[in-house]
C-alpha cells in the first residue's frame, strides 16, 4: 500500500480547510436550490421544443366522460404509432429479432393484440374473443392487431367515469377498472418502444401519432 508523504498530506488538508472556510455549507445548498430547478426547467423546455405535437390533439375536457376519454386518447395515440410501424416494416423483416432471446417483430405485434383483447375484455367483464386461426403473414397480423384495437375502441366508448373505481382483477390482484384501462395504453407504449428499435435497426424511421 502506498501512503502520501506527510508534507503532501498536510498541504491537501490545509487546502480543504481553507476552501471549506471560504465557501460555507449553506452556500453550497443555496447553489443547489437554484441550480436544480433551473436545470430541470431547461431540460423541460428543450423537451417541449423538440416535441412534435399535432394541432388536432383531442381535448378531453369537454367530453361527457373526460377521465375515460383522456385514457383513450393516450391509447389511441399509441395505436396509431403501432399500426404505422406495422405498415412500415417489410414482410421479409417480420421475423427479425435483434437477439435470439427476444420476440420477433411479428411476435411483438401478436402479443400487443393478445394483451389488448385480454385487458379490454377484462374491463368489459366478458371473456376475450377467440383469436383468428391464422396470424402469420403481415396482412394477417395487421388484421389481428386492428381487430384488437377496434374491440378496445368499443370498450372505451361504452365506459363511463362513474365506473372507473369499480372492482377488477388484474392477473390475480385486486384493483379497479381504471387501472385496467390505464394498462392498455401503458402496454402499447411499452412495446411500441420495441417496434421503434426494430425499425431503426433496419434503417426505417417510425412516424405517426399526435405526439
C-alpha positions in Angstrom: 0.0 0.0 0.0 1.3 3.5 -0.9 1.0 6.4 1.5 1.0 10.1 0.9 4.2 11.9 2.1 3.5 13.9 5.2 4.2 17.2 3.6 1.8 16.5 0.7 -1.0 15.3 3.1 -0.6 18.4 5.1 -0.8 20.6 2.0 -4.1 18.9 0.9 -5.6 19.1 4.3 -4.8 22.7 4.6 -6.3 23.5 1.2 -9.5 21.7 2.0 -9.8 23.6 5.3 -9.3 26.9 3.5 -11.9 26.0 0.9 -14.5 25.0 3.5 -13.9 28.2 5.4 -14.2 30.4 2.3 -17.3 28.6 1.0 -19.5 27.6 3.9 -22.0 24.7 3.6 -25.1 27.0 3.3 -23.7 28.5 0.1 -23.5 25.0 -1.5 -27.1 24.3 -0.5 -28.1 27.7 -1.9 -26.5 27.0 -5.2 -28.2 23.6 -5.4 -31.6 25.1 -4.6 -31.2 27.5 -7.5 -29.3 25.2 -10.0 -31.6 22.2 -9.6 -34.9 23.9 -10.6 -33.1 25.8 -13.4 -31.6 22.7 -14.8 -35.0 20.9 -14.6 -36.8 23.7 -16.3 -34.2 23.9 -19.0 -34.5 20.2 -19.7 -38.3 20.5 -19.8 -38.1 23.4 -22.3 -35.7 21.6 -24.5 -38.0 18.5 -24.5 -41.1 20.6 -25.3 -39.2 22.4 -28.1 -38.2 19.1 -29.6 -41.7 17.5 -29.2 -43.9 17.3 -32.3 -47.4 17.8 -31.1 -50.2 17.8 -33.7 -52.6 20.8 -33.6 -55.5 18.4 -33.8 -54.6 16.7 -30.5 -58.0 15.9 -29.0 -59.1 17.8 -25.9 -60.9 15.6 -23.4 -62.1 18.3 -21.0 -65.4 18.9 -22.8 -66.2 15.1 -23.2 -69.1 13.6 -21.3 -66.5 11.2 -19.6 -63.3 13.3 -19.5 -61.2 10.8 -17.5 -62.0 7.8 -19.6 -61.6 9.9 -22.7 -58.1 11.0 -21.5 -57.1 7.4 -21.1 -58.5 6.6 -24.6 -56.6 9.5 -26.2 -53.3 8.2 -25.0 -54.2 4.7 -26.0 -55.3 5.8 -29.5 -52.1 7.7 -30.0 -50.1 4.6 -29.2 -52.3 2.5 -31.5 -51.7 4.9 -34.4 -47.9 4.7 -33.9 -48.1 0.9 -33.7 -50.2 0.5 -36.8 -47.9 2.8 -38.8 -44.9 0.8 -37.5 -46.5 -2.4 -38.6 -47.2 -1.0 -42.1 -43.6 0.4 -42.4 -41.8 -2.9 -41.7 -41.4 -5.1 -44.8 -42.9 -8.5 -44.5 -39.5 -10.0 -45.0 -38.4 -8.4 -41.8 -41.4 -9.5 -39.7 -39.3 -12.4 -38.5 -36.5 -10.1 -37.4 -35.2 -10.2 -33.9 -32.1 -8.4 -32.6 -31.1 -11.4 -30.5 -32.3 -15.0 -30.1 -33.7 -14.3 -26.6 -36.3 -11.6 -27.6 -39.5 -11.7 -29.6 -39.6 -11.1 -33.3 -41.3 -8.1 -34.8 -44.3 -10.3 -35.7 -44.4 -11.8 -32.2 -44.5 -8.4 -30.6 -47.4 -7.3 -32.7 -49.3 -10.5 -31.9 -48.5 -10.1 -28.2 -49.9 -6.5 -28.3 -53.1 -7.8 -29.8 -53.4 -10.7 -27.3 -53.0 -8.4 -24.3 -55.3 -5.7 -25.8 -58.1 -8.3 -26.0 -57.3 -9.7 -22.6 -57.3 -6.3 -20.8 -60.2 -4.7 -22.6 -62.4 -7.8 -22.2 -61.5 -7.7 -18.5 -62.7 -4.1 -18.3 -65.9 -5.0 -20.1 -66.5 -8.0 -17.9 -66.5 -10.7 -20.5 -64.3 -13.5 -21.9 -61.8 -12.3 -24.6 -62.8 -13.2 -28.2 -61.2 -16.3 -29.8 -58.1 -15.4 -31.8 -58.2 -16.0 -35.6 -56.9 -19.3 -36.9 -54.1 -17.7 -38.9 -52.0 -14.8 -37.9 -48.6 -15.4 -39.5 -48.4 -13.2 -42.6 -48.0 -9.5 -42.4 -51.6 -9.0 -43.6 -53.0 -11.5 -41.1 -51.0 -10.0 -38.2 -52.1 -6.4 -39.1 -55.7 -7.5 -39.3 -55.4 -9.2 -35.9 -53.9 -6.1 -34.3 -56.5 -3.8 -35.9 -59.3 -6.1 -34.7 -58.0 -5.9 -31.1 -57.8 -2.1 -31.3 -61.3 -1.9 -32.6 -62.5 -4.1 -29.8 -60.9 -1.8 -27.3 -62.4 1.2 -29.0 -65.8 -0.2 -28.3 -65.0 -0.9 -24.7 -63.7 2.6 -24.0 -66.6 4.2 -25.9 -69.1 2.4 -23.7 -67.3 3.1 -20.4 -68.2 6.0 -18.1 -66.2 7.8 -15.5 -68.6 6.7 -12.8 -67.4 3.1 -13.2 -63.7 3.7 -13.1 -63.4 2.7 -9.5 -65.5 -0.5 -10.0 -63.6 -3.5 -8.7 -61.5 -5.5 -11.1 -59.0 -8.4 -11.1 -55.6 -7.9 -12.7 -54.0 -11.4 -13.1 -55.0 -12.3 -9.5 -54.5 -8.9 -7.9 -57.4 -6.8 -6.7 -57.6 -3.4 -8.4 -60.2 -1.2 -10.2 -61.3 -0.7 -13.8 -59.3 2.5 -14.1 -56.1 0.5 -13.5 -57.1 -2.0 -16.2 -57.9 0.8 -18.8 -54.6 2.5 -17.9 -52.6 -0.6 -18.5 -53.9 -0.9 -22.1 -52.2 2.3 -23.2 -49.2 1.6 -21.0 -48.7 -1.9 -22.5 -49.0 -0.4 -26.0 -46.4 2.2 -25.2 -44.0 -0.3 -23.7 -44.0 -2.4 -26.9 -44.1 0.5 -29.3 -40.6 1.2 -27.9 -39.6 -2.3 -29.1 -41.0 -1.7 -32.5 -39.2 1.6 -32.9 -35.9 0.0 -32.1 -36.5 -2.8 -34.6 -37.4 -0.3 -37.3 -34.3 1.8 -36.7 -32.1 -1.3 -36.6 -33.4 -1.9 -40.1 -32.9 1.6 -41.4 -36.5 2.7 -41.1 -37.9 5.8 -39.4 -41.0 5.4 -37.3 -43.8 8.0 -37.6 -47.3 8.7 -36.6 -49.4 9.8 -33.6 -50.3 13.2 -32.1 -47.1 13.4 -30.1 
